[in-house]
């Protein structure tokens, strides 16, 4: 019968990965005439392996969604490999939502009045229709109407909402309008004529926008030089006619014609996130279209401010061309939208 396993084998037996009987010298070393070398193998204490871990909430959104490790730099190497140039926009810190006390309505924590910038983020809803219903329960109906009418979508770009969900949303808005100080026949009330019908779906299209007196865009001289227009020519181009708009300032949906159509969908997503998540600033990459038809990739920095009553949203857009051929690096094109 073979000897049982001993806790500490000699060095020779441990090196040969053979069983040691625990005696000193052991039987195997005596048999091989190695008694002088039969000593205990050094034992090192087992310490837990130290691994670098980011603090909770520091991982970017794509890495957190995939449940993989994330680096501490932005954009992280994984997002750079997956998204390429778009990683600058898509690799953002994952939202952190504070837990609410058990006796408090959890929905109140989603819109903190005073907190750090990181706590102001809110997870993006899965469907825009769900986000609209949730947002409408907390906002003034006049602000909701302005948001719906100013959604900057061109005819080719649609946000689809099932017919039943659209009717439910309109019912909620009308109930809010009736319980507020608005008159029943006020322009702030909603009806089905506001929406365009396409088979079993309803979409918000380019007809739903603010009037020019409610949404304005102001270009500085550097921005006009970058786009290749003077002020009158830019007005005529964005108005879609041979005459500039009667009221002068430009409406926001028309302003989007200055960007490449391939960038419109990401721009719409960021515009919606701005209102739902109360972002104060964000970066995004898009190509502007000059008057001569050349596309210039730019990094756009947008600063957003929302009035306390929620009725006014102001954007300050700073454009940084990646190609400095058309404009010096010390000149900063800006656009102010309100």
Beta strands, then each sheet from edge to edge (+ up, - down):
strand 1: 159-162
strand 2: 196-198
strand 3: 201-204
strand 4: 217-219
strand 5: 281-289
strand 6: 295-306
strand 7: 313-321
strand 8: 333-337
sheet 1: 1+ 3- 2+
sheet 2: 4+ 8- 7+ 6- 5+
end
